[in-house]
Amino acid sequence: MKKKQNFEEMLAELNAIVDKLSDEETPLEDSLNLYAQAAEKIAACRTVLANAELRIEEIEQTMAQNAEGGQNEE
């Protein structure tokens, strides 16, 4: 069973894939497979980033609500 990678691990793997794709010695078939792997990693990274953005928005909303509530109590 494959362990779920965190964002930093996926980004490191993407960088390794880019290095392999940049190598002129990489055969075309391997390049196509690497490209497909990279596309999957990019999609997964985008999901992680979108979830992080949602969490940040939730935190900011909570902070704004708490600030508004604190002002009304004075």
Gaussian input, Z-matrix of N, CA and C with variables (Angstrom, degrees):
# hf/3-21g

backbone

0 1
 N
 C     1     B1
 C     2     B2     1     A1
 N     3     B3     2     A2     1     D1
 C     4     B4     3     A3     2     D2
 C     5     B5     4     A4     3     D3
 N     6     B6     5     A5     4     D4
 C     7     B7     6     A6     5     D5
 C     8     B8     7     A7     6     D6
 N     9     B9     8     A8     7     D7
 C    10    B10     9     A9     8     D8
 C    11    B11    10    A10     9     D9
 N    12    B12    11    A11    10    D10
 C    13    B13    12    A12    11    D11
 C    14    B14    13    A13    12    D12
 N    15    B15    14    A14    13    D13
 C    16    B16    15    A15    14    D14
 C    17    B17    16    A16    15    D15
 N    18    B18    17    A17    16    D16
 C    19    B19    18    A18    17    D17
 C    20    B20    19    A19    18    D18
 N    21    B21    20    A20    19    D19
 C    22    B22    21    A21    20    D20
 C    23    B23    22    A22    21    D21
 N    24    B24    23    A23    22    D22
 C    25    B25    24    A24    23    D23
 C    26    B26    25    A25    24    D24
 N    27    B27    26    A26    25    D25
 C    28    B28    27    A27    26    D26
 C    29    B29    28    A28    27    D27
 N    30    B30    29    A29    28    D28
 C    31    B31    30    A30    29    D29
 C    32    B32    31    A31    30    D30
 N    33    B33    32    A32    31    D31
 C    34    B34    33    A33    32    D32
 C    35    B35    34    A34    33    D33
 N    36    B36    35    A35    34    D34
 C    37    B37    36    A36    35    D35
 C    38    B38    37    A37    36    D36
 N    39    B39    38    A38    37    D37
 C    40    B40    39    A39    38    D38
 C    41    B41    40    A40    39    D39
 N    42    B42    41    A41    40    D40
 C    43    B43    42    A42    41    D41
 C    44    B44    43    A43    42    D42
 N    45    B45    44    A44    43    D43
 C    46    B46    45    A45    44    D44
 C    47    B47    46    A46    45    D45
 N    48    B48    47    A47    46    D46
 C    49    B49    48    A48    47    D47
 C    50    B50    49    A49    48    D48
 N    51    B51    50    A50    49    D49
 C    52    B52    51    A51    50    D50
 C    53    B53    52    A52    51    D51
 N    54    B54    53    A53    52    D52
 C    55    B55    54    A54    53    D53
 C    56    B56    55    A55    54    D54
 N    57    B57    56    A56    55    D55
 C    58    B58    57    A57    56    D56
 C    59    B59    58    A58    57    D57
 N    60    B60    59    A59    58    D58
 C    61    B61    60    A60    59    D59
 C    62    B62    61    A61    60    D60
 N    63    B63    62    A62    61    D61
 C    64    B64    63    A63    62    D62
 C    65    B65    64    A64    63    D63
 N    66    B66    65    A65    64    D64
 C    67    B67    66    A66    65    D65
 C    68    B68    67    A67    66    D66
 N    69    B69    68    A68    67    D67
 C    70    B70    69    A69    68    D68
 C    71    B71    70    A70    69    D69
 N    72    B72    71    A71    70    D70
 C    73    B73    72    A72    71    D71
 C    74    B74    73    A73    72    D72
 N    75    B75    74    A74    73    D73
 C    76    B76    75    A75    74    D74
 C    77    B77    76    A76    75    D75
 N    78    B78    77    A77    76    D76
 C    79    B79    78    A78    77    D77
 C    80    B80    79    A79    78    D78
 N    81    B81    80    A80    79    D79
 C    82    B82    81    A81    80    D80
 C    83    B83    82    A82    81    D81
 N    84    B84    83    A83    82    D82
 C    85    B85    84    A84    83    D83
 C    86    B86    85    A85    84    D84
 N    87    B87    86    A86    85    D85
 C    88    B88    87    A87    86    D86
 C    89    B89    88    A88    87    D87
 N    90    B90    89    A89    88    D88
 C    91    B91    90    A90    89    D89
 C    92    B92    91    A91    90    D90
 N    93    B93    92    A92    91    D91
 C    94    B94    93    A93    92    D92
 C    95    B95    94    A94    93    D93
 N    96    B96    95    A95    94    D94
 C    97    B97    96    A96    95    D95
 C    98    B98    97    A97    96    D96
 N    99    B99    98    A98    97    D97
 C   100   B100    99    A99    98    D98
 C   101   B101   100   A100    99    D99
 N   102   B102   101   A101   100   D100
 C   103   B103   102   A102   101   D101
 C   104   B104   103   A103   102   D102
 N   105   B105   104   A104   103   D103
 C   106   B106   105   A105   104   D104
 C   107   B107   106   A106   105   D105
 N   108   B108   107   A107   106   D106
 C   109   B109   108   A108   107   D107
 C   110   B110   109   A109   108   D108
 N   111   B111   110   A110   109   D109
 C   112   B112   111   A111   110   D110
 C   113   B113   112   A112   111   D111
 N   114   B114   113   A113   112   D112
 C   115   B115   114   A114   113   D113
 C   116   B116   115   A115   114   D114
 N   117   B117   116   A116   115   D115
 C   118   B118   117   A117   116   D116
 C   119   B119   118   A118   117   D117
 N   120   B120   119   A119   118   D118
 C   121   B121   120   A120   119   D119
 C   122   B122   121   A121   120   D120
 N   123   B123   122   A122   121   D121
 C   124   B124   123   A123   122   D122
 C   125   B125   124   A124   123   D123
 N   126   B126   125   A125   124   D124
 C   127   B127   126   A126   125   D125
 C   128   B128   127   A127   126   D126
 N   129   B129   128   A128   127   D127
 C   130   B130   129   A129   128   D128
 C   131   B131   130   A130   129   D129
 N   132   B132   131   A131   130   D130
 C   133   B133   132   A132   131   D131
 C   134   B134   133   A133   132   D132
 N   135   B135   134   A134   133   D133
 C   136   B136   135   A135   134   D134
 C   137   B137   136   A136   135   D135
 N   138   B138   137   A137   136   D136
 C   139   B139   138   A138   137   D137
 C   140   B140   139   A139   138   D138
 N   141   B141   140   A140   139   D139
 C   142   B142   141   A141   140   D140
 C   143   B143   142   A142   141   D141
 N   144   B144   143   A143   142   D142
 C   145   B145   144   A144   143   D143
 C   146   B146   145   A145   144   D144
 N   147   B147   146   A146   145   D145
 C   148   B148   147   A147   146   D146
 C   149   B149   148   A148   147   D147
 N   150   B150   149   A149   148   D148
 C   151   B151   150   A150   149   D149
 C   152   B152   151   A151   150   D150
 N   153   B153   152   A152   151   D151
 C   154   B154   153   A153   152   D152
 C   155   B155   154   A154   153   D153
 N   156   B156   155   A155   154   D154
 C   157   B157   156   A156   155   D155
 C   158   B158   157   A157   156   D156
 N   159   B159   158   A158   157   D157
 C   160   B160   159   A159   158   D158
 C   161   B161   160   A160   159   D159
 N   162   B162   161   A161   160   D160
 C   163   B163   162   A162   161   D161
 C   164   B164   163   A163   162   D162
 N   165   B165   164   A164   163   D163
 C   166   B166   165   A165   164   D164
 C   167   B167   166   A166   165   D165
 N   168   B168   167   A167   166   D166
 C   169   B169   168   A168   167   D167
 C   170   B170   169   A169   168   D168
 N   171   B171   170   A170   169   D169
 C   172   B172   171   A171   170   D170
 C   173   B173   172   A172   171   D171
 N   174   B174   173   A173   172   D172
 C   175   B175   174   A174   173   D173
 C   176   B176   175   A175   174   D174
 N   177   B177   176   A176   175   D175
 C   178   B178   177   A177   176   D176
 C   179   B179   178   A178   177   D177
 N   180   B180   179   A179   178   D178
 C   181   B181   180   A180   179   D179
 C   182   B182   181   A181   180   D180
 N   183   B183   182   A182   181   D181
 C   184   B184   183   A183   182   D182
 C   185   B185   184   A184   183   D183
 N   186   B186   185   A185   184   D184
 C   187   B187   186   A186   185   D185
 C   188   B188   187   A187   186   D186
 N   189   B189   188   A188   187   D187
 C   190   B190   189   A189   188   D188
 C   191   B191   190   A190   189   D189
 N   192   B192   191   A191   190   D190
 C   193   B193   192   A192   191   D191
 C   194   B194   193   A193   192   D192
 N   195   B195   194   A194   193   D193
 C   196   B196   195   A195   194   D194
 C   197   B197   196   A196   195   D195
 N   198   B198   197   A197   196   D196
 C   199   B199   198   A198   197   D197
 C   200   B200   199   A199   198   D198
 N   201   B201   200   A200   199   D199
 C   202   B202   201   A201   200   D200
 C   203   B203   202   A202   201   D201
 N   204   B204   203   A203   202   D202
 C   205   B205   204   A204   203   D203
 C   206   B206   205   A205   204   D204
 N   207   B207   206   A206   205   D205
 C   208   B208   207   A207   206   D206
 C   209   B209   208   A208   207   D207
 N   210   B210   209   A209   208   D208
 C   211   B211   210   A210   209   D209
 C   212   B212   211   A211   210   D210
 N   213   B213   212   A212   211   D211
 C   214   B214   213   A213   212   D212
 C   215   B215   214   A214   213   D213
 N   216   B216   215   A215   214   D214
 C   217   B217   216   A216   215   D215
 C   218   B218   217   A217   216   D216
 N   219   B219   218   A218   217   D217
 C   220   B220   219   A219   218   D218
 C   221   B221   220   A220   219   D219

   B1=1.4431
   B2=1.5266
   B3=1.3024
   B4=1.4512
   B5=1.5298
   B6=1.3272
   B7=1.4559
   B8=1.5265
   B9=1.3349
   B10=1.4606
   B11=1.5242
   B12=1.3186
   B13=1.4567
   B14=1.5246
   B15=1.3247
   B16=1.4537
   B17=1.5274
   B18=1.3141
   B19=1.4624
   B20=1.5258
   B21=1.3161
   B22=1.4659
   B23=1.5221
   B24=1.3327
   B25=1.4674
   B26=1.5292
   B27=1.3398
   B28=1.4659
   B29=1.5262
   B30=1.3185
   B31=1.4588
   B32=1.5274
   B33=1.3208
   B34=1.4688
   B35=1.5299
   B36=1.3291
   B37=1.4575
   B38=1.5333
   B39=1.3252
   B40=1.4665
   B41=1.5223
   B42=1.3214
   B43=1.4656
   B44=1.5183
   B45=1.3294
   B46=1.4686
   B47=1.5354
   B48=1.3174
   B49=1.4681
   B50=1.5253
   B51=1.3257
   B52=1.4669
   B53=1.5290
   B54=1.3266
   B55=1.4687
   B56=1.5278
   B57=1.3400
   B58=1.4659
   B59=1.5284
   B60=1.3372
   B61=1.4652
   B62=1.5198
   B63=1.3199
   B64=1.4623
   B65=1.5252
   B66=1.3222
   B67=1.4586
   B68=1.5266
   B69=1.3005
   B70=1.4685
   B71=1.5268
   B72=1.3135
   B73=1.4601
   B74=1.5324
   B75=1.3377
   B76=1.4617
   B77=1.5292
   B78=1.3244
   B79=1.4628
   B80=1.5391
   B81=1.3095
   B82=1.4559
   B83=1.5254
   B84=1.3091
   B85=1.4734
   B86=1.5253
   B87=1.3261
   B88=1.4642
   B89=1.5256
   B90=1.3216
   B91=1.4658
   B92=1.5257
   B93=1.3185
   B94=1.4689
   B95=1.5246
   B96=1.3295
   B97=1.4661
   B98=1.5235
   B99=1.3143
   B100=1.4619
   B101=1.5271
   B102=1.3237
   B103=1.4598
   B104=1.5291
   B105=1.3210
   B106=1.4672
   B107=1.5290
   B108=1.3313
   B109=1.4696
   B110=1.5214
   B111=1.3183
   B112=1.4652
   B113=1.5224
   B114=1.3251
   B115=1.4638
   B116=1.5252
   B117=1.3315
   B118=1.4656
   B119=1.5262
   B120=1.3232
   B121=1.4684
   B122=1.5264
   B123=1.3145
   B124=1.4645
   B125=1.5273
   B126=1.3215
   B127=1.4630
   B128=1.5296
   B129=1.3156
   B130=1.4617
   B131=1.5319
   B132=1.3270
   B133=1.4657
   B134=1.5238
   B135=1.3173
   B136=1.4675
   B137=1.5233
   B138=1.3194
   B139=1.4596
   B140=1.5221
   B141=1.3198
   B142=1.4698
   B143=1.5299
   B144=1.3243
   B145=1.4630
   B146=1.5317
   B147=1.3207
   B148=1.4687
   B149=1.5281
   B150=1.3252
   B151=1.4635
   B152=1.5208
   B153=1.3062
   B154=1.4600
   B155=1.5284
   B156=1.3163
   B157=1.4670
   B158=1.5316
   B159=1.3200
   B160=1.4631
   B161=1.5213
   B162=1.3188
   B163=1.4688
   B164=1.5168
   B165=1.3361
   B166=1.4672
   B167=1.5245
   B168=1.3331
   B169=1.4623
   B170=1.5276
   B171=1.3334
   B172=1.4584
   B173=1.5274
   B174=1.3143
   B175=1.4630
   B176=1.5182
   B177=1.3306
   B178=1.4605
   B179=1.5232
   B180=1.3349
   B181=1.4589
   B182=1.5223
   B183=1.3172
   B184=1.4645
   B185=1.5152
   B186=1.3258
   B187=1.4633
   B188=1.5291
   B189=1.3323
   B190=1.4616
   B191=1.5253
   B192=1.3263
   B193=1.4615
   B194=1.5192
   B195=1.3207
   B196=1.4571
   B197=1.5276
   B198=1.3154
   B199=1.4621
   B200=1.5247
   B201=1.3276
   B202=1.4566
   B203=1.5133
   B204=1.3103
   B205=1.4721
   B206=1.5000
   B207=1.3180
   B208=1.4677
   B209=1.5127
   B210=1.3242
   B211=1.4571
   B212=1.5126
   B213=1.3221
   B214=1.4571
   B215=1.5199
   B216=1.3296
   B217=1.4579
   B218=1.5161
   B219=1.2964
   B220=1.4677
   B221=1.4841
   A1=109.57
   A2=115.83
   A3=120.85
   A4=110.70
   A5=116.67
   A6=122.73
   A7=109.90
   A8=115.42
   A9=119.57
   A10=108.92
   A11=115.55
   A12=120.61
   A13=110.57
   A14=115.75
   A15=118.78
   A16=108.64
   A17=115.89
   A18=121.25
   A19=111.28
   A20=116.99
   A21=120.50
   A22=112.01
   A23=116.33
   A24=119.98
   A25=110.92
   A26=115.43
   A27=118.69
   A28=110.97
   A29=116.86
   A30=120.72
   A31=110.74
   A32=116.83
   A33=120.84
   A34=110.48
   A35=116.17
   A36=119.74
   A37=110.77
   A38=116.31
   A39=119.58
   A40=111.23
   A41=117.04
   A42=120.43
   A43=111.51
   A44=116.86
   A45=120.66
   A46=110.31
   A47=116.22
   A48=120.18
   A49=110.12
   A50=116.61
   A51=120.40
   A52=110.32
   A53=115.91
   A54=119.31
   A55=111.18
   A56=116.48
   A57=120.17
   A58=110.88
   A59=116.06
   A60=119.59
   A61=111.58
   A62=116.55
   A63=121.17
   A64=112.34
   A65=115.88
   A66=121.06
   A67=109.19
   A68=116.62
   A69=121.49
   A70=112.28
   A71=117.26
   A72=121.38
   A73=112.53
   A74=117.36
   A75=120.22
   A76=109.30
   A77=117.19
   A78=120.40
   A79=111.44
   A80=115.67
   A81=121.60
   A82=111.83
   A83=117.24
   A84=120.35
   A85=110.98
   A86=116.68
   A87=120.81
   A88=110.43
   A89=116.15
   A90=120.42
   A91=111.59
   A92=115.96
   A93=119.87
   A94=111.43
   A95=116.12
   A96=120.22
   A97=111.12
   A98=116.21
   A99=120.53
   A100=111.41
   A101=115.20
   A102=120.06
   A103=110.48
   A104=116.78
   A105=121.28
   A106=110.61
   A107=116.72
   A108=120.83
   A109=110.22
   A110=115.75
   A111=120.28
   A112=110.59
   A113=117.44
   A114=121.07
   A115=110.55
   A116=117.30
   A117=121.27
   A118=111.00
   A119=116.77
   A120=120.51
   A121=111.01
   A122=116.49
   A123=120.56
   A124=109.80
   A125=117.06
   A126=120.66
   A127=110.40
   A128=116.60
   A129=120.31
   A130=110.94
   A131=117.29
   A132=121.33
   A133=110.93
   A134=116.46
   A135=120.32
   A136=110.69
   A137=117.11
   A138=120.87
   A139=110.46
   A140=116.31
   A141=120.36
   A142=110.21
   A143=116.87
   A144=120.60
   A145=111.73
   A146=117.01
   A147=120.29
   A148=110.34
   A149=116.88
   A150=120.67
   A151=111.55
   A152=116.71
   A153=120.48
   A154=110.32
   A155=116.22
   A156=120.39
   A157=110.37
   A158=117.66
   A159=121.17
   A160=111.61
   A161=115.99
   A162=119.59
   A163=111.17
   A164=116.91
   A165=121.00
   A166=110.23
   A167=116.81
   A168=120.31
   A169=111.02
   A170=117.15
   A171=120.94
   A172=110.89
   A173=116.79
   A174=121.09
   A175=110.40
   A176=116.69
   A177=120.88
   A178=111.24
   A179=117.09
   A180=120.08
   A181=111.07
   A182=116.64
   A183=121.02
   A184=110.54
   A185=116.63
   A186=120.38
   A187=110.48
   A188=116.87
   A189=120.93
   A190=110.57
   A191=117.23
   A192=120.78
   A193=110.83
   A194=117.04
   A195=121.01
   A196=110.35
   A197=117.27
   A198=120.71
   A199=110.10
   A200=117.09
   A201=120.61
   A202=110.99
   A203=117.16
   A204=121.64
   A205=112.03
   A206=116.69
   A207=121.33
   A208=112.07
   A209=117.93
   A210=121.49
   A211=111.35
   A212=117.95
   A213=122.16
   A214=112.55
   A215=117.27
   A216=120.87
   A217=112.06
   A218=119.77
   A219=122.22
   A220=112.26
   D1=131.33
   D2=-175.66
   D3=-84.08
   D4=132.09
   D5=179.25
   D6=-71.83
   D7=138.89
   D8=178.39
   D9=-69.31
   D10=129.42
   D11=-178.10
   D12=-85.75
   D13=146.76
   D14=172.89
   D15=-86.87
   D16=174.02
   D17=-175.17
   D18=-57.07
   D19=-44.98
   D20=-176.81
   D21=-64.48
   D22=-37.32
   D23=177.78
   D24=-67.11
   D25=-41.59
   D26=178.61
   D27=-64.93
   D28=-39.45
   D29=179.67
   D30=-65.32
   D31=-41.04
   D32=177.22
   D33=-62.48
   D34=-41.04
   D35=178.71
   D36=-66.12
   D37=-39.57
   D38=176.25
   D39=-60.17
   D40=-43.23
   D41=178.17
   D42=-61.51
   D43=-38.71
   D44=177.71
   D45=-65.86
   D46=-39.26
   D47=178.53
   D48=-64.55
   D49=-43.10
   D50=178.89
   D51=-60.31
   D52=-41.31
   D53=177.74
   D54=-60.04
   D55=-43.46
   D56=179.80
   D57=-66.32
   D58=-39.73
   D59=179.24
   D60=-66.88
   D61=-29.65
   D62=-179.60
   D63=-76.04
   D64=-17.42
   D65=-179.66
   D66=-75.65
   D67=119.07
   D68=-178.42
   D69=-65.63
   D70=-15.56
   D71=-179.51
   D72=-83.43
   D73=-10.34
   D74=-178.97
   D75=-71.46
   D76=123.11
   D77=-179.26
   D78=-63.15
   D79=155.60
   D80=-176.82
   D81=-57.36
   D82=-47.03
   D83=-178.75
   D84=-59.78
   D85=-42.45
   D86=176.90
   D87=-63.76
   D88=-40.19
   D89=178.84
   D90=-61.41
   D91=-40.77
   D92=178.42
   D93=-64.37
   D94=-41.97
   D95=177.32
   D96=-64.80
   D97=-41.49
   D98=177.85
   D99=-63.92
   D100=-39.71
   D101=178.50
   D102=-61.61
   D103=-42.36
   D104=178.54
   D105=-63.90
   D106=-41.49
   D107=177.58
   D108=-62.78
   D109=-42.22
   D110=-179.85
   D111=-63.39
   D112=-41.42
   D113=179.64
   D114=-61.23
   D115=-40.17
   D116=177.30
   D117=-64.91
   D118=-43.09
   D119=179.77
   D120=-65.65
   D121=-39.99
   D122=179.32
   D123=-62.77
   D124=-43.83
   D125=178.88
   D126=-62.28
   D127=-42.40
   D128=179.12
   D129=-65.35
   D130=-40.56
   D131=177.87
   D132=-63.67
   D133=-41.09
   D134=178.38
   D135=-62.09
   D136=-39.31
   D137=177.92
   D138=-63.41
   D139=-45.61
   D140=179.07
   D141=-60.84
   D142=-44.05
   D143=-179.84
   D144=-66.00
   D145=-39.13
   D146=178.16
   D147=-64.39
   D148=-41.18
   D149=177.15
   D150=-65.26
   D151=-38.52
   D152=177.42
   D153=-64.40
   D154=-41.28
   D155=178.92
   D156=-62.44
   D157=-41.20
   D158=177.14
   D159=-62.39
   D160=-41.99
   D161=178.63
   D162=-63.24
   D163=-41.30
   D164=178.49
   D165=-62.52
   D166=-43.58
   D167=178.59
   D168=-61.70
   D169=-41.28
   D170=178.30
   D171=-63.04
   D172=-42.82
   D173=178.78
   D174=-62.48
   D175=-44.89
   D176=-179.78
   D177=-63.78
   D178=-39.36
   D179=177.47
   D180=-64.20
   D181=-42.92
   D182=178.51
   D183=-62.88
   D184=-42.08
   D185=179.06
   D186=-63.77
   D187=-41.70
   D188=179.90
   D189=-65.68
   D190=-40.98
   D191=178.57
   D192=-65.50
   D193=-40.56
   D194=178.76
   D195=-66.13
   D196=-38.57
   D197=179.28
   D198=-66.52
   D199=-41.34
   D200=178.41
   D201=-65.54
   D202=-41.35
   D203=178.74
   D204=-64.62
   D205=-36.83
   D206=179.38
   D207=-69.16
   D208=-32.90
   D209=179.71
   D210=-71.30
   D211=-33.32
   D212=-178.32
   D213=-73.16
   D214=-22.35
   D215=-177.26
   D216=-79.91
   D217=-15.21
   D218=-176.54
   D219=-74.84

